[in-house]
Amino acid sequence: MESINNYLGVSTSRLSSKKTIVVLGANGQLGRCLQDRTFLLASSNYTIVFTNSAEVDITDEQQVKRIFEKYQPAYCINAAAYTAVDKAEEEKEKAFAVNESGAKNMATYCKKFHTICIHISTDFVFKGNTCIPLTEDEVPAPVNSYGASKYAGEKAIQQIYPKHIILRTSWLFSEYRSNFLKTMNLLAREKKVTKVVSDQIGTPTYAGDLAELIFKIIETEKFPFGIYHFSNEGVASWYDFAYEVFKFYKTEKNLQPIPSEAYPTPAKRPHFTVFNKRKIKQQLQFSIAHWRENIPHVLEILSKAKT
């Protein structure tokens, strides 16, 4: 990853002719996938500055101010977030500091520098008590502290600065950082009997596809501001998701479905958060992969990393 003191792929002499994109939270799943796909903007008039939490703590207003003053970006992609769902129940202040106050700081300086804000949110802002795919008009009603902190961040951005694109996504997975797929990958390889909840329904989303979507949005002239839902295609339970991983290793006989009641967690989970993606599809002409399509690709990467 490039330091915040360097622009990605351009010489200092060319910086003045380039528009800058600042990425906050560059060490997370989405941040790493964005770094892998900078070639998608290779022919565009943009340069990208990646910053991690050690370089820019979004809960520190002065650090956010300095990065905006230094680069005066045309776009800011906020991929920084507190995402430990269960831990958020005991660390509510920390979750809200990052997901609400951090979002507020980012939106404040986006407004000051006329920067278009692209912010990542979550399906966990919803109660999940329906069986109909959720549109952007559905009223959020979080059932846990993580979801409440992310919804608070959405509201803060909406109140501060209208030039925002809020992308709600779900069940993010990739070859990077900690995520459900990587946990199941380890258990499947170790051939351990594993019980997974089968009555929580949503859609896994490959972080690489989300990264590509973001670059498509940036390259789309006058993309409308607002909230959008994005996930891969298809519907799954956590058990279905795990099954595809175990099947890759031919150890699916070790996987057992269980109801949510059999696996209590500190944070309550919504039971149904499948997205209606009609709005984003109307704005961008592109093909969205089914969630199963990316799993072998990611597992191949993880398998090679272990050998």
C-alpha positions as CSV (number, residue, x, y, z in Angstrom):
1,M,0.0,0.0,0.0
2,E,1.2,3.5,-0.8
3,S,1.8,5.9,2.0
4,I,-0.4,8.9,2.3
5,N,2.6,10.9,1.3
6,N,2.5,9.4,-2.2
7,Y,-0.1,9.3,-4.9
8,L,-0.6,5.9,-6.5
9,G,1.0,5.5,-9.9
10,V,1.8,9.1,-10.9
11,S,4.8,11.3,-10.7
12,T,4.9,14.4,-8.6
13,S,5.1,16.6,-11.7
14,R,1.7,15.4,-12.9
15,L,-0.2,15.8,-9.6
16,S,-1.7,19.2,-10.5
17,S,-3.6,17.8,-13.5
18,K,-5.1,15.0,-11.6
19,K,-8.2,14.8,-9.4
20,T,-7.6,13.0,-6.1
21,I,-9.6,10.2,-4.5
22,V,-8.9,9.7,-0.7
23,V,-9.7,6.3,0.7
24,L,-10.2,6.1,4.5
25,G,-9.8,2.6,6.0
26,A,-7.5,1.2,3.4
27,N,-6.4,-1.8,5.4
28,G,-9.9,-3.3,5.6
29,Q,-11.5,-5.8,3.2
30,L,-12.9,-3.2,0.9
31,G,-9.8,-1.0,1.1
32,R,-7.5,-3.8,0.1
33,C,-9.8,-4.8,-2.8
34,L,-9.8,-1.1,-3.9
35,Q,-6.0,-1.2,-4.0
36,D,-6.0,-4.4,-6.1
37,R,-8.3,-2.7,-8.6
38,T,-6.7,0.7,-9.2
39,F,-6.0,-0.4,-12.8
40,L,-9.7,0.2,-13.4
41,L,-9.0,3.9,-13.2
42,A,-5.8,3.8,-15.1
43,S,-7.1,5.7,-18.1
44,S,-9.0,8.2,-15.9
45,N,-7.9,11.6,-14.7
46,Y,-7.7,10.4,-11.0
47,T,-5.0,9.6,-8.5
48,I,-5.7,7.6,-5.3
49,V,-4.4,8.2,-1.8
50,F,-4.9,5.2,0.5
51,T,-4.9,5.9,4.3
52,N,-5.2,3.4,7.1
53,S,-6.4,4.0,10.7
54,A,-2.8,4.5,11.9
55,E,-2.4,7.4,9.4
56,V,-5.9,8.9,9.7
57,D,-8.1,8.1,12.7
58,I,-11.5,9.3,11.5
59,T,-12.6,9.8,15.1
60,D,-9.9,12.6,15.4
61,E,-11.3,15.6,13.6
62,Q,-7.9,17.3,13.3
63,Q,-6.4,14.2,11.5
64,V,-9.4,14.2,9.1
65,K,-9.0,18.0,8.6
66,R,-5.3,17.6,7.8
67,I,-5.8,14.9,5.1
68,F,-8.5,17.0,3.4
69,E,-6.3,20.2,3.6
70,K,-3.3,18.3,2.1
71,Y,-5.1,16.6,-0.8
72,Q,-8.4,18.6,-1.3
73,P,-9.9,15.4,-2.9
74,A,-12.6,15.3,-5.5
75,Y,-13.9,12.1,-3.8
76,C,-13.6,10.5,-0.4
77,I,-14.3,6.8,0.0
78,N,-15.1,6.1,3.6
79,A,-14.3,2.4,4.1
80,A,-13.3,2.9,7.7
81,A,-15.7,1.3,10.2
82,Y,-16.1,-0.5,13.5
83,T,-17.4,-3.9,12.3
84,A,-17.2,-6.2,15.4
85,V,-20.9,-6.9,15.7
86,D,-20.9,-8.8,19.0
87,K,-18.2,-6.8,20.6
88,A,-20.1,-3.6,19.9
89,E,-22.6,-4.6,22.5
90,E,-19.9,-4.0,25.2
91,E,-18.1,-1.3,23.3
92,K,-21.0,0.9,22.2
93,E,-19.0,4.1,22.7
94,K,-16.2,2.9,20.5
95,A,-18.6,1.7,17.8
96,F,-20.5,5.0,17.8
97,A,-17.2,7.0,17.9
98,V,-16.0,5.3,14.6
99,N,-19.3,4.8,12.8
100,E,-21.2,8.0,13.8
101,S,-18.6,10.6,14.9
102,G,-16.1,9.4,12.3
103,A,-18.7,9.7,9.6
104,K,-19.6,13.1,10.8
105,N,-16.0,14.3,10.7
106,M,-15.6,13.0,7.2
107,A,-18.9,14.6,6.0
108,T,-18.0,17.9,7.6
109,Y,-14.7,18.2,5.6
110,C,-16.3,16.8,2.4
111,K,-18.7,19.7,2.6
112,K,-15.9,22.2,3.3
113,F,-13.8,21.0,0.4
114,H,-16.7,20.3,-2.0
115,T,-15.7,16.6,-2.0
116,I,-18.1,13.9,-3.1
117,C,-18.6,11.5,-0.3
118,I,-18.9,7.7,-0.9
119,H,-19.8,6.0,2.4
120,I,-20.2,2.3,3.1
121,S,-23.0,1.2,5.3
122,T,-24.7,-2.2,6.1
123,D,-27.8,-4.3,5.9
124,F,-27.7,-4.4,9.7
125,V,-29.4,-1.0,9.8
126,F,-32.6,-3.0,9.3
127,K,-34.8,-5.0,11.7
128,G,-35.0,-7.9,9.2
129,N,-38.5,-9.0,10.2
130,T,-39.9,-9.3,6.6
131,C,-39.4,-11.6,3.7
132,I,-39.5,-9.1,1.0
133,P,-36.3,-7.7,-0.5
134,L,-35.5,-4.4,1.1
135,T,-35.6,-1.2,-0.9
136,E,-33.8,2.1,0.0
137,D,-37.2,3.5,1.1
138,E,-37.5,0.9,3.9
139,V,-37.2,2.6,7.3
140,P,-34.2,1.4,9.2
141,A,-34.7,-0.1,12.6
142,P,-31.5,-1.7,13.9
143,V,-31.6,-4.6,16.4
144,N,-28.1,-4.3,17.7
145,S,-25.5,-1.6,18.6
146,Y,-23.4,-2.1,15.5
147,G,-26.4,-1.5,13.3
148,A,-27.5,1.5,15.4
149,S,-24.0,3.0,15.1
150,K,-24.0,2.6,11.3
151,Y,-27.5,4.1,11.0
152,A,-26.4,7.0,13.1
153,G,-23.5,7.5,10.7
154,E,-25.9,7.5,7.7
155,K,-28.1,10.2,9.4
156,A,-25.1,12.3,10.3
157,I,-23.9,12.4,6.7
158,Q,-27.4,13.1,5.3
159,Q,-27.8,16.0,7.7
160,I,-24.4,17.6,7.0
161,Y,-23.8,17.2,3.3
162,P,-26.1,16.4,0.4
163,K,-23.4,15.4,-2.0
164,H,-23.1,11.8,-0.7
165,I,-23.5,8.3,-2.0
166,I,-24.3,5.8,0.8
167,L,-23.8,2.2,-0.3
168,R,-25.4,-0.3,1.9
169,T,-23.9,-3.8,1.5
170,S,-24.2,-7.1,3.2
171,W,-22.2,-10.1,4.4
172,L,-18.9,-8.8,3.0
173,F,-16.2,-11.4,2.3
174,S,-12.8,-11.5,0.6
175,E,-9.4,-13.0,0.8
176,Y,-8.4,-10.2,3.3
177,R,-8.9,-9.6,7.0
178,S,-11.3,-11.5,9.2
179,N,-14.6,-12.5,7.7
180,F,-17.1,-15.4,7.8
181,L,-15.7,-17.1,4.7
182,K,-12.2,-17.2,6.1
183,T,-13.4,-18.6,9.3
184,M,-15.3,-21.4,7.5
185,N,-12.3,-21.9,5.3
186,L,-10.2,-22.8,8.3
187,L,-12.8,-25.1,9.8
188,A,-13.4,-26.9,6.5
189,R,-9.7,-27.5,6.0
190,E,-9.4,-28.8,9.5
191,K,-12.3,-31.2,8.8
192,K,-14.1,-30.1,12.0
193,V,-17.7,-30.7,12.6
194,T,-19.3,-27.3,12.4
195,K,-22.8,-26.0,13.2
196,V,-24.0,-22.9,11.4
197,V,-27.2,-20.9,11.7
198,S,-29.7,-21.6,8.9
199,D,-32.5,-19.2,9.6
200,Q,-30.8,-15.9,9.1
201,I,-31.2,-14.9,5.4
202,G,-29.2,-12.4,3.3
203,T,-26.7,-12.2,0.5
204,P,-23.0,-12.6,0.7
205,T,-21.1,-9.9,-1.2
206,Y,-17.6,-10.1,-2.5
207,A,-15.6,-7.0,-1.5
208,G,-13.9,-7.0,-4.9
209,D,-17.2,-6.6,-6.6
210,L,-18.1,-3.7,-4.3
211,A,-14.7,-2.1,-5.1
212,E,-15.4,-2.3,-8.8
213,L,-18.9,-0.8,-8.3
214,I,-17.3,2.2,-6.5
215,F,-14.9,2.9,-9.4
216,K,-17.8,2.6,-11.9
217,I,-19.7,5.2,-9.8
218,I,-16.7,7.5,-9.9
219,E,-16.3,7.2,-13.6
220,T,-20.0,7.8,-14.2
221,E,-20.7,11.4,-15.0
222,K,-23.2,13.1,-12.7
223,F,-24.1,9.9,-10.8
224,P,-27.1,10.8,-8.6
225,F,-26.5,11.3,-4.9
226,G,-28.4,9.3,-2.3
227,I,-28.6,5.8,-0.7
228,Y,-28.1,2.6,-2.8
229,H,-28.3,-1.1,-2.0
230,F,-25.6,-3.4,-3.4
231,S,-24.9,-7.0,-2.9
232,N,-24.1,-9.9,-5.1
233,E,-27.1,-11.7,-6.6
234,G,-28.9,-14.5,-4.9
235,V,-30.2,-15.4,-1.5
236,A,-28.5,-17.5,1.2
237,S,-28.5,-18.4,4.9
238,W,-25.2,-18.5,6.8
239,Y,-25.5,-22.3,6.5
240,D,-25.8,-22.0,2.7
241,F,-22.7,-19.7,2.6
242,A,-20.7,-22.1,4.8
243,Y,-21.9,-25.1,2.7
244,E,-20.2,-23.7,-0.5
245,V,-16.9,-23.4,1.4
246,F,-17.1,-26.9,2.8
247,K,-18.1,-28.3,-0.6
248,F,-14.9,-26.8,-2.1
249,Y,-12.9,-29.1,0.2
250,K,-15.4,-32.0,-0.1
251,T,-16.0,-31.9,3.7
252,E,-19.7,-30.8,3.6
253,K,-20.7,-33.9,5.6
254,N,-19.1,-32.1,8.6
255,L,-21.5,-29.2,8.3
256,Q,-24.8,-29.1,10.3
257,P,-27.6,-26.5,10.1
258,I,-29.0,-25.1,13.4
259,P,-31.6,-22.5,14.3
260,S,-30.6,-19.1,15.7
261,E,-31.9,-20.2,19.2
262,A,-29.3,-22.9,19.3
263,Y,-26.4,-20.4,18.8
264,P,-27.1,-17.3,21.1
265,T,-24.8,-14.3,20.5
266,P,-24.3,-11.1,22.4
267,A,-25.8,-9.1,19.5
268,K,-29.2,-9.9,18.0
269,R,-29.2,-10.5,14.3
270,P,-31.8,-9.5,11.7
271,H,-33.4,-12.5,10.2
272,F,-33.9,-11.3,6.6
273,T,-31.9,-8.6,4.9
274,V,-31.9,-9.5,1.2
275,F,-31.6,-6.3,-0.9
276,N,-33.7,-5.0,-3.7
277,K,-31.0,-3.6,-6.1
278,R,-33.3,-2.1,-8.7
279,K,-32.2,1.5,-7.9
280,I,-28.4,0.9,-8.5
281,K,-29.2,-1.2,-11.6
282,Q,-31.2,1.6,-13.1
283,Q,-28.2,3.9,-12.8
284,L,-25.4,1.6,-13.9
285,Q,-25.5,-0.9,-16.8
286,F,-23.4,-3.8,-15.4
287,S,-23.7,-7.4,-14.5
288,I,-23.8,-8.4,-10.9
289,A,-22.3,-11.8,-10.1
290,H,-24.1,-14.4,-8.0
291,W,-22.6,-14.8,-4.6
292,R,-21.5,-18.4,-5.3
293,E,-19.4,-17.3,-8.3
294,N,-16.6,-15.6,-6.3
295,I,-16.2,-18.2,-3.5
296,P,-14.0,-20.6,-5.5
297,H,-11.8,-17.7,-6.6
298,V,-11.3,-16.5,-3.0
299,L,-10.7,-20.1,-1.7
300,E,-8.1,-20.7,-4.3
301,I,-6.2,-17.6,-3.2
302,L,-6.5,-18.7,0.5
303,S,-5.4,-22.3,-0.4
304,K,-2.3,-21.1,-2.2
305,A,-1.5,-18.9,0.7
306,K,-1.4,-21.9,3.0
307,T,0.9,-24.0,0.8
